[in-house]
């Protein structure tokens, strides 16, 4: 988005004022409830975006990778971030302050239009996810999570290219670690997945997709 509009926004101090941040694995760079002060763009690495649910339980909203924006839902009328973000791999982030971003949006209509389309697309995805997840069983939610990770991060030597703990699978699928373990055990017996420690392999994505085909959510990225 920035590169597409570089010819226009470079006329301002927007690009010159950006900051580059390096985050170690496990480092939190957005605190849930903290004042909104800007947006983060991932240049390298992988980030876990989460929010705190009932009884302090962490709910993972999404996993973000290179080229994606973090903190955009807090930008605008919101004064505090509604999410937290942690680097789950060593990451490099590009940070733009709230004031610089607002100035760039006011001065560059094309950039503003692209941002508007981005927000519209994000809202559509969010609504579709809520609708589909609410109608899924625990097994289907876990399968949907596996397919989501496969679509987004791909396969590396027969395993998903983003090793996650069983707890992280549970926090994204909206279930418990024990239920994830039971579903994984059943899927292994049915030869729908393979496992080696934290690594999970999906030998045949088409078979997994059939499990949740009626929801059609696997088609959404």
Backbone torsions as a table, in degrees:
resi	resn	phi	psi	omega
1	UNK	NA	-44.3	178.9
2	UNK	-65.3	-45.4	-177.5
3	UNK	-64.1	-37.2	179.7
4	UNK	-62.4	-30.2	-175.9
5	UNK	-108.7	13.5	-174.3
6	UNK	-60.0	-34.8	-178.3
7	UNK	-62.5	-26.8	-178.9
8	UNK	-94.9	-50.0	-173.1
9	UNK	-74.9	-16.4	178.1
10	UNK	-69.5	-14.3	177.9
11	UNK	-69.4	-23.3	177.9
12	UNK	-94.2	-175.7	178.3
13	UNK	-87.7	7.7	-173.3
14	UNK	-56.0	-55.8	-176.4
15	UNK	-68.4	-40.4	-178.4
16	UNK	-63.8	-27.7	-175.5
17	UNK	-88.9	0.8	-178.4
18	UNK	-67.5	155.8	177.1
19	UNK	-122.0	144.6	177.0
20	UNK	-109.7	127.4	-177.9
21	UNK	-118.2	139.0	175.2
22	UNK	-107.9	129.3	-179.3
23	UNK	-118.5	133.6	175.3
24	UNK	-79.9	161.5	177.0
25	UNK	-57.7	128.5	-179.8
26	UNK	90.0	-3.3	-178.5
27	UNK	-82.7	130.2	178.6
28	UNK	-92.6	129.1	-177.9
29	UNK	-117.8	-9.5	169.5
30	UNK	-127.6	124.2	178.3
31	UNK	-96.6	125.7	178.2
32	UNK	-59.2	128.5	-179.7
33	UNK	91.5	-7.8	179.0
34	UNK	-74.7	154.4	178.8
35	UNK	-59.8	139.2	177.8
36	UNK	-72.0	124.8	178.5
37	UNK	-128.8	1.7	176.8
38	UNK	163.2	-171.7	-179.1
39	UNK	-117.7	150.2	177.5
40	UNK	-116.2	134.0	173.7
41	UNK	-113.7	131.6	-178.9
42	UNK	-82.9	119.6	176.5
43	UNK	-91.4	-31.8	-178.8
44	UNK	-158.2	140.6	175.3
45	UNK	106.8	-170.5	-178.3
46	UNK	-135.2	140.6	-174.3
47	UNK	-128.6	143.3	175.5
48	UNK	-103.8	123.5	178.5
49	UNK	-105.3	128.1	-174.2
50	UNK	-142.7	167.3	171.3
51	UNK	-141.1	157.2	-177.3
52	UNK	-89.2	128.1	-179.5
53	UNK	-101.4	-152.0	-178.1
54	UNK	-65.3	139.7	179.0
55	UNK	58.6	27.7	176.9
56	UNK	75.7	11.0	-179.0
57	UNK	-72.4	133.5	179.9
58	UNK	-78.9	131.5	175.0
59	UNK	-117.1	115.4	179.3
60	UNK	-76.7	123.8	-179.0
61	UNK	-82.0	-43.6	179.8
62	UNK	-169.7	168.0	170.9
63	UNK	-111.6	133.2	-176.9
64	UNK	-118.4	147.2	-178.3
65	UNK	-129.7	-172.0	-177.5
66	UNK	-49.2	130.4	177.5
67	UNK	95.2	-7.0	-177.2
68	UNK	-98.3	161.4	-177.7
69	UNK	-101.1	141.7	175.7
70	UNK	-123.3	134.8	176.2
71	UNK	92.6	6.6	-176.2
72	UNK	-69.5	-24.6	-179.3
73	UNK	-74.5	-15.6	176.2
74	UNK	-91.5	-10.5	-177.0
75	UNK	-82.9	137.8	178.5
76	UNK	121.3	-116.0	-178.0
77	UNK	-85.4	-20.2	-178.9
78	UNK	-72.1	142.2	179.9
79	UNK	-101.3	-15.4	-178.5
80	UNK	-133.3	147.7	177.4
81	UNK	-67.7	131.7	178.3
82	UNK	-89.3	-2.2	-178.4
83	UNK	-133.2	165.2	169.9
84	UNK	-117.1	163.0	-179.6
85	UNK	-143.6	134.3	-179.0
86	UNK	-130.2	137.3	175.1
87	UNK	-76.5	121.5	178.5
88	UNK	-98.9	-3.8	167.8
89	UNK	-138.3	160.6	176.1
90	UNK	-56.7	126.4	-171.7
91	UNK	-131.9	155.5	174.1
92	UNK	-122.2	127.0	-175.4
93	UNK	-119.3	146.4	173.4
94	UNK	-108.1	126.2	-175.0
95	UNK	-114.9	131.3	174.4
96	UNK	-118.4	130.7	-178.5
97	UNK	-69.5	156.3	-179.9
98	UNK	-59.5	-43.5	-178.0
99	UNK	-65.4	-44.3	179.9
100	UNK	-64.6	-39.1	-179.0
101	UNK	-67.6	-42.2	178.9
102	UNK	-63.2	-39.8	179.1
103	UNK	-64.3	-42.3	179.5
104	UNK	-64.8	-38.0	179.8
105	UNK	-67.9	-38.4	179.4
106	UNK	-67.6	-37.6	-174.9
107	UNK	-84.0	-19.5	-173.2
108	UNK	-128.6	95.6	-177.6
109	UNK	-57.5	-37.2	-179.4
110	UNK	-64.7	-41.8	177.6
111	UNK	-63.7	-41.8	178.7
112	UNK	-63.6	-41.2	179.1
113	UNK	-63.9	-42.5	177.7
114	UNK	-62.1	-39.8	178.0
115	UNK	-65.3	-38.3	178.9
116	UNK	-63.0	-42.9	177.7
117	UNK	-64.6	-38.5	178.0
118	UNK	-61.2	-47.0	-179.7
119	UNK	-65.0	-38.4	179.0
120	UNK	-63.3	-41.7	179.2
121	UNK	-66.2	-41.2	178.3
122	UNK	-62.9	-41.1	179.1
123	UNK	-64.5	-41.7	179.1
124	UNK	-62.3	-44.2	178.1
125	UNK	-61.6	-44.5	-177.9
126	UNK	-62.3	-43.9	179.9
127	UNK	-65.5	-40.9	178.5
128	UNK	-64.8	-38.7	-179.8
129	UNK	-65.7	-46.4	179.9
130	UNK	-59.1	-43.6	-179.8
131	UNK	-62.4	-45.7	-176.6
132	UNK	-72.1	-45.7	-177.3
133	UNK	-61.6	-36.8	-178.3
134	UNK	-65.2	-20.5	-177.9
135	UNK	-102.4	1.0	-176.7
136	UNK	-94.5	148.6	171.2
137	UNK	-77.9	171.8	178.3
138	UNK	-59.8	-45.1	178.9
139	UNK	-57.9	-45.1	-178.6
140	UNK	-65.6	-37.8	179.2
141	UNK	-66.5	-38.3	178.1
142	UNK	-67.1	-42.5	177.6
143	UNK	-62.9	-42.1	178.2
144	UNK	-60.3	-38.0	178.1
145	UNK	-64.6	-43.4	177.9
146	UNK	-60.1	-43.9	-179.8
147	UNK	-68.5	-35.6	176.7
148	UNK	-61.5	-46.1	179.1
149	UNK	-65.2	-39.9	179.4
150	UNK	-63.7	-46.8	-179.6
151	UNK	-60.7	-41.7	-170.9
152	UNK	-83.1	-37.2	-172.7
153	UNK	-116.2	-10.4	174.9
154	UNK	76.2	-165.8	-174.2
155	UNK	-119.2	139.0	177.7
156	UNK	-132.4	110.7	179.3
157	UNK	54.1	41.1	174.7
158	UNK	88.8	0.8	-179.7
159	UNK	-130.6	154.9	178.3
160	UNK	-57.1	136.8	-174.4
161	UNK	-82.8	34.3	174.1
162	UNK	-155.1	86.4	-179.9
163	UNK	-64.6	124.7	179.8
164	UNK	-124.4	155.1	174.1
165	UNK	-77.4	161.7	176.5
166	UNK	-61.2	-33.0	177.9
167	UNK	-64.6	-40.6	179.8
168	UNK	-67.8	-37.6	174.0
169	UNK	-59.9	-42.8	-178.9
170	UNK	-66.0	-41.0	-178.2
171	UNK	-67.9	-27.8	176.0
172	UNK	-81.7	-40.0	-176.8
173	UNK	-78.7	-9.7	179.6
174	UNK	73.2	41.3	-179.5
175	UNK	-140.9	-163.1	-179.2
176	UNK	-106.1	161.0	178.4
177	UNK	-60.7	-38.9	-179.8
178	UNK	-63.0	-40.8	179.6
179	UNK	-67.6	-37.3	177.2
180	UNK	-62.5	-44.0	179.0
181	UNK	-60.2	-42.0	179.2
182	UNK	-65.9	-42.5	179.4
183	UNK	-65.2	-44.0	178.2
184	UNK	-59.7	-41.9	179.4
185	UNK	-60.6	-43.3	179.4
186	UNK	-66.6	-42.1	-179.5
187	UNK	-65.6	-35.2	177.0
188	UNK	-66.1	-42.0	179.0
189	UNK	-63.5	-33.8	179.7
190	UNK	-85.4	1.4	179.0
191	UNK	61.2	31.2	176.9
192	UNK	-90.3	-22.4	174.9
193	UNK	-140.0	164.5	170.8
194	UNK	-122.8	159.5	-178.5
195	UNK	-144.5	143.4	176.4
196	UNK	-147.5	93.8	-173.9
197	UNK	66.2	-127.5	177.3
198	UNK	-76.4	-18.1	-175.6
199	UNK	-75.3	133.9	177.3
200	UNK	-121.9	132.2	177.7
201	UNK	-112.0	145.7	177.9
202	UNK	-120.4	91.0	-174.7
203	UNK	-66.1	-29.3	-178.6
204	UNK	-141.9	96.1	-176.8
205	UNK	-65.8	-28.6	-179.1
206	UNK	-62.6	-38.9	178.9
207	UNK	-65.5	-39.2	178.5
208	UNK	-67.6	-39.3	-179.6
209	UNK	-62.0	-34.4	178.6
210	UNK	-62.2	-28.9	-179.0
211	UNK	-64.2	-30.6	-177.4
212	UNK	-123.9	20.1	-175.2
213	UNK	-60.0	-30.4	-178.5
214	UNK	-67.4	-21.9	179.6
215	UNK	-86.3	-23.5	178.6
216	UNK	60.8	13.6	-177.4
217	UNK	-76.2	-25.3	-178.3
218	UNK	-63.1	-17.1	179.5
219	UNK	-75.6	-17.0	-178.3
220	UNK	-89.6	137.9	-179.0
221	UNK	-90.3	NA	NA
